[in-house]
Amino acid sequence: MTARIAVLLGAVGIAGALAGLVARLFADPPAPAGAPPAGPPPTLAMGPVHAGHLVVVFSDYECSACALLERESGPAVRAIAASGRLRVEVRHFPLRGHRRAARAAAAAVCAARQGAGWEMHGALLASAPRWRFGPPSLPWFLALADSLGLDAQAFAACVADDAVAGLLAADLALGRALGLIGVPAVFIDGAPVPVRSPGALVRRVQRVTR
């Protein structure tokens, strides 16, 4: 009986955290300064937690459209976030059939823990055609970590950590709760934004943050 209660309490806790994340995405207006963020934090973010605007990007490292979005809009959006007018968060949503996307997401999380999350994020998307197929992907990710000057032993242990898998599962569950079926998917202040082109996304963010 005690074990069953523990399982139920754990399920309630997970559901509560997921509800908090969904509530944060769809909060209108954004949380006022000083209010704590709801739910577990994202694994990759830039900008003040209580910035006036929030951009959330769901991505998959084997997704060519995600790579295009990052290459042509990522730097501009992050520059606005660095100014303090915006917070941008990346959530991981590896698609079915993309067998190596989850491990790539783990590599991004683990690089972020060593202060190189955005660098790994860009490197993984840019190099995906070289690691999606063929030999096992982990050596490639380790080589990327080495090129970024990361502690290889700590990085490898982190990629294999069940706690990291749990963080990725939370992002995936959030995306499913929002009804996502594909990526990239972008939300600005809780509202889904069609990603017609990277340039259009940058212009929209610029308008919102004027």
LOBAKOL-829922 format. One record per residue (C-alpha): residue number from 0; residue in three letters; x, z, y. Coordinates in nm, 3 decimals, padded with zeros to 5 digits. Layout:
N
+-----+-----+---------+---------+---------+
|   i |  aa |       X |       Z |       Y |
+-----+-----+---------+---------+---------+
| NUM | ALA |       X |       Z |       Y |
...
+-----+-----+---------+---------+---------+
//
This chain:
210
+-----+-----+---------+---------+---------+
|   i |  aa |       X |       Z |       Y |
+-----+-----+---------+---------+---------+
|   0 | MET |  00.000 |  00.000 |  00.000 |
|   1 | THR |  00.279 |  00.096 |  00.241 |
|   2 | ALA |  00.461 | -00.232 |  00.175 |
|   3 | ARG |  00.142 | -00.429 |  00.236 |
|   4 | ILE |  00.087 | -00.253 |  00.569 |
|   5 | ALA |  00.446 | -00.330 |  00.670 |
|   6 | VAL |  00.394 | -00.699 |  00.594 |
|   7 | LEU |  00.073 | -00.704 |  00.796 |
|   8 | LEU |  00.237 | -00.530 |  01.091 |
|   9 | GLY |  00.523 | -00.783 |  01.077 |
|  10 | ALA |  00.275 | -01.071 |  01.082 |
|  11 | VAL |  00.095 | -00.917 |  01.381 |
|  12 | GLY |  00.427 | -00.882 |  01.562 |
|  13 | ILE |  00.516 | -01.248 |  01.505 |
|  14 | ALA |  00.170 | -01.360 |  01.614 |
|  15 | GLY |  00.198 | -01.145 |  01.928 |
|  16 | ALA |  00.534 | -01.293 |  02.021 |
|  17 | LEU |  00.401 | -01.648 |  01.970 |
|  18 | ALA |  00.094 | -01.569 |  02.181 |
|  19 | GLY |  00.325 | -01.443 |  02.456 |
|  20 | LEU |  00.524 | -01.766 |  02.454 |
|  21 | VAL |  00.208 | -01.980 |  02.471 |
|  22 | ALA |  00.071 | -01.763 |  02.752 |
|  23 | ARG |  00.393 | -01.805 |  02.948 |
|  24 | LEU |  00.387 | -02.182 |  02.918 |
|  25 | PHE |  00.028 | -02.201 |  03.042 |
|  26 | ALA |  00.043 | -01.923 |  03.301 |
|  27 | ASP | -00.106 | -02.033 |  03.633 |
|  28 | PRO |  00.037 | -01.946 |  03.878 |
|  29 | PRO |  00.395 | -01.871 |  03.761 |
|  30 | ALA |  00.479 | -01.506 |  03.705 |
|  31 | PRO |  00.561 | -01.328 |  04.032 |
|  32 | ALA |  00.911 | -01.204 |  04.104 |
|  33 | GLY |  00.987 | -00.888 |  03.910 |
|  34 | ALA |  00.747 | -00.960 |  03.623 |
|  35 | PRO |  00.916 | -00.961 |  03.280 |
|  36 | PRO |  00.911 | -01.287 |  03.081 |
|  37 | ALA |  00.666 | -01.295 |  02.789 |
|  38 | GLY |  00.790 | -01.339 |  02.435 |
|  39 | PRO |  01.144 | -01.387 |  02.307 |
|  40 | PRO |  01.378 | -01.575 |  02.542 |
|  41 | PRO |  01.474 | -01.939 |  02.487 |
|  42 | THR |  01.811 | -02.009 |  02.331 |
|  43 | LEU |  01.909 | -02.253 |  02.607 |
|  44 | ALA |  01.806 | -02.212 |  02.971 |
|  45 | MET |  01.926 | -02.253 |  03.327 |
|  46 | GLY |  01.790 | -02.113 |  03.651 |
|  47 | PRO |  01.641 | -01.778 |  03.753 |
|  48 | VAL |  01.395 | -01.622 |  03.510 |
|  49 | HIS |  01.147 | -01.576 |  03.795 |
|  50 | ALA |  01.203 | -01.909 |  03.969 |
|  51 | GLY |  00.900 | -02.061 |  04.135 |
|  52 | HIS |  00.871 | -02.336 |  03.873 |
|  53 | LEU |  00.936 | -02.370 |  03.501 |
|  54 | VAL |  01.024 | -02.685 |  03.305 |
|  55 | VAL |  01.017 | -02.658 |  02.926 |
|  56 | VAL |  01.157 | -02.942 |  02.716 |
|  57 | PHE |  01.097 | -02.962 |  02.341 |
|  58 | SER |  01.369 | -03.170 |  02.178 |
|  59 | ASP |  01.519 | -03.287 |  01.847 |
|  60 | TYR |  01.887 | -03.375 |  01.816 |
|  61 | GLU |  01.819 | -03.679 |  01.595 |
|  62 | CYS |  01.570 | -03.820 |  01.848 |
|  63 | SER |  01.700 | -04.120 |  02.042 |
|  64 | ALA |  01.436 | -04.078 |  02.314 |
|  65 | CYS |  01.550 | -03.718 |  02.356 |
|  66 | ALA |  01.907 | -03.840 |  02.399 |
|  67 | LEU |  01.793 | -04.088 |  02.664 |
|  68 | LEU |  01.597 | -03.819 |  02.849 |
|  69 | GLU |  01.897 | -03.586 |  02.850 |
|  70 | ARG |  02.142 | -03.854 |  02.957 |
|  71 | GLU |  01.933 | -03.988 |  03.245 |
|  72 | SER |  01.745 | -03.681 |  03.369 |
|  73 | GLY |  01.915 | -03.369 |  03.232 |
|  74 | PRO |  02.197 | -03.338 |  03.490 |
|  75 | ALA |  01.961 | -03.393 |  03.786 |
|  76 | VAL |  01.704 | -03.141 |  03.661 |
|  77 | ARG |  01.972 | -02.881 |  03.588 |
|  78 | ALA |  02.120 | -02.930 |  03.935 |
|  79 | ILE |  01.783 | -02.830 |  04.080 |
|  80 | ALA |  01.773 | -02.532 |  03.843 |
|  81 | ALA |  02.122 | -02.430 |  03.954 |
|  82 | SER |  01.996 | -02.421 |  04.313 |
|  83 | GLY |  01.751 | -02.147 |  04.215 |
|  84 | ARG |  01.433 | -02.346 |  04.279 |
|  85 | LEU |  01.357 | -02.405 |  03.912 |
|  86 | ARG |  01.410 | -02.273 |  03.563 |
|  87 | VAL |  01.459 | -02.522 |  03.281 |
|  88 | GLU |  01.437 | -02.423 |  02.915 |
|  89 | VAL |  01.506 | -02.621 |  02.599 |
|  90 | ARG |  01.301 | -02.546 |  02.288 |
|  91 | HIS |  01.398 | -02.690 |  01.952 |
|  92 | PHE |  01.143 | -02.897 |  01.759 |
|  93 | PRO |  01.317 | -03.073 |  01.466 |
|  94 | LEU |  01.086 | -03.337 |  01.324 |
|  95 | ARG |  01.008 | -03.381 |  00.958 |
|  96 | GLY |  01.235 | -03.645 |  00.813 |
|  97 | HIS |  01.521 | -03.551 |  01.045 |
|  98 | ARG |  01.713 | -03.365 |  00.778 |
|  99 | ARG |  02.003 | -03.255 |  00.997 |
| 100 | ALA |  01.822 | -03.176 |  01.320 |
| 101 | ALA |  01.767 | -02.808 |  01.235 |
| 102 | ARG |  02.135 | -02.749 |  01.165 |
| 103 | ALA |  02.223 | -02.933 |  01.485 |
| 104 | ALA |  01.985 | -02.701 |  01.671 |
| 105 | ALA |  02.162 | -02.404 |  01.513 |
| 106 | ALA |  02.492 | -02.548 |  01.638 |
| 107 | ALA |  02.350 | -02.560 |  01.992 |
| 108 | VAL |  02.228 | -02.201 |  01.967 |
| 109 | CYS |  02.565 | -02.081 |  01.842 |
| 110 | ALA |  02.756 | -02.270 |  02.110 |
| 111 | ALA |  02.529 | -02.110 |  02.371 |
| 112 | ARG |  02.631 | -01.768 |  02.238 |
| 113 | GLN |  02.988 | -01.860 |  02.330 |
| 114 | GLY |  02.893 | -01.993 |  02.672 |
| 115 | ALA |  02.891 | -02.365 |  02.589 |
| 116 | GLY |  02.526 | -02.430 |  02.508 |
| 117 | TRP |  02.465 | -02.712 |  02.753 |
| 118 | GLU |  02.792 | -02.881 |  02.664 |
| 119 | MET |  02.702 | -02.873 |  02.294 |
| 120 | HIS |  02.347 | -02.986 |  02.372 |
| 121 | GLY |  02.473 | -03.301 |  02.540 |
| 122 | ALA |  02.745 | -03.364 |  02.282 |
| 123 | LEU |  02.502 | -03.338 |  01.989 |
| 124 | LEU |  02.253 | -03.579 |  02.143 |
| 125 | ALA |  02.524 | -03.827 |  02.243 |
| 126 | SER |  02.694 | -03.824 |  01.902 |
| 127 | ALA |  02.384 | -03.819 |  01.680 |
| 128 | PRO |  02.432 | -04.176 |  01.550 |
| 129 | ARG |  02.763 | -04.060 |  01.400 |
| 130 | TRP |  02.641 | -03.747 |  01.220 |
| 131 | ARG |  02.282 | -03.831 |  01.124 |
| 132 | PHE |  02.388 | -04.010 |  00.807 |
| 133 | GLY |  02.682 | -04.014 |  00.573 |
| 134 | PRO |  02.905 | -03.714 |  00.500 |
| 135 | PRO |  02.776 | -03.357 |  00.552 |
| 136 | SER |  02.714 | -03.280 |  00.918 |
| 137 | LEU |  02.867 | -02.930 |  00.936 |
| 138 | PRO |  03.230 | -03.053 |  00.961 |
| 139 | TRP |  03.124 | -03.274 |  01.252 |
| 140 | PHE |  02.960 | -02.978 |  01.427 |
| 141 | LEU |  03.270 | -02.768 |  01.367 |
| 142 | ALA |  03.482 | -03.043 |  01.522 |
| 143 | LEU |  03.253 | -03.046 |  01.827 |
| 144 | ALA |  03.286 | -02.669 |  01.852 |
| 145 | ASP |  03.663 | -02.699 |  01.837 |
| 146 | SER |  03.662 | -02.967 |  02.109 |
| 147 | LEU |  03.471 | -02.723 |  02.331 |
| 148 | GLY |  03.724 | -02.447 |  02.267 |
| 149 | LEU |  03.488 | -02.225 |  02.068 |
| 150 | ASP |  03.586 | -01.963 |  01.812 |
| 151 | ALA |  03.546 | -02.167 |  01.494 |
| 152 | GLN |  03.503 | -01.872 |  01.259 |
| 153 | ALA |  03.236 | -01.706 |  01.473 |
| 154 | PHE |  03.062 | -02.041 |  01.523 |
| 155 | ALA |  03.047 | -02.118 |  01.149 |
| 156 | ALA |  02.914 | -01.770 |  01.071 |
| 157 | CYS |  02.652 | -01.804 |  01.342 |
| 158 | VAL |  02.527 | -02.142 |  01.215 |
| 159 | ALA |  02.466 | -01.984 |  00.873 |
| 160 | ASP |  02.298 | -01.674 |  01.017 |
| 161 | ASP |  01.936 | -01.617 |  00.910 |
| 162 | ALA |  01.864 | -01.466 |  01.252 |
| 163 | VAL |  01.943 | -01.802 |  01.413 |
| 164 | ALA |  01.710 | -01.974 |  01.168 |
| 165 | GLY |  01.443 | -01.728 |  01.280 |
| 166 | LEU |  01.489 | -01.823 |  01.644 |
| 167 | LEU |  01.453 | -02.190 |  01.558 |
| 168 | ALA |  01.143 | -02.117 |  01.350 |
| 169 | ALA |  00.988 | -01.945 |  01.653 |
| 170 | ASP |  01.047 | -02.255 |  01.868 |
| 171 | LEU |  00.897 | -02.476 |  01.599 |
| 172 | ALA |  00.593 | -02.250 |  01.565 |
| 173 | LEU |  00.543 | -02.254 |  01.942 |
| 174 | GLY |  00.553 | -02.633 |  01.949 |
| 175 | ARG |  00.299 | -02.654 |  01.669 |
| 176 | ALA |  00.074 | -02.404 |  01.845 |
| 177 | LEU |  00.084 | -02.635 |  02.148 |
| 178 | GLY | -00.020 | -02.926 |  01.928 |
| 179 | LEU |  00.307 | -03.119 |  01.947 |
| 180 | ILE |  00.349 | -03.405 |  01.703 |
| 181 | GLY |  00.653 | -03.569 |  01.860 |
| 182 | VAL |  00.937 | -03.524 |  02.105 |
| 183 | PRO |  01.056 | -03.524 |  02.372 |
| 184 | ALA |  00.770 | -03.316 |  02.510 |
| 185 | VAL |  00.786 | -03.173 |  02.860 |
| 186 | PHE |  00.580 | -02.905 |  03.033 |
| 187 | ILE |  00.602 | -02.831 |  03.405 |
| 188 | ASP |  00.449 | -02.498 |  03.506 |
| 189 | GLY |  00.251 | -02.497 |  03.183 |
| 190 | ALA |  00.106 | -02.847 |  03.215 |
| 191 | PRO |  00.211 | -03.123 |  02.972 |
| 192 | VAL |  00.384 | -03.409 |  03.151 |
| 193 | PRO |  00.392 | -03.763 |  03.007 |
| 194 | VAL |  00.753 | -03.870 |  02.961 |
| 195 | ARG |  00.717 | -04.234 |  03.066 |
| 196 | SER |  01.076 | -04.257 |  03.185 |
| 197 | PRO |  01.360 | -04.017 |  03.263 |
| 198 | GLY |  01.356 | -04.128 |  03.626 |
| 199 | ALA |  00.986 | -04.048 |  03.659 |
| 200 | LEU |  01.051 | -03.698 |  03.527 |
| 201 | VAL |  01.325 | -03.638 |  03.783 |
| 202 | ARG |  01.103 | -03.759 |  04.067 |
| 203 | ARG |  00.820 | -03.533 |  03.953 |
| 204 | VAL |  01.048 | -03.230 |  03.937 |
| 205 | GLN |  01.184 | -03.313 |  04.282 |
| 206 | ARG |  00.829 | -03.330 |  04.425 |
| 207 | VAL |  00.728 | -03.001 |  04.266 |
| 208 | THR |  01.034 | -02.814 |  04.392 |
| 209 | ARG |  01.039 | -02.939 |  04.753 |
+-----+-----+---------+---------+---------+
//
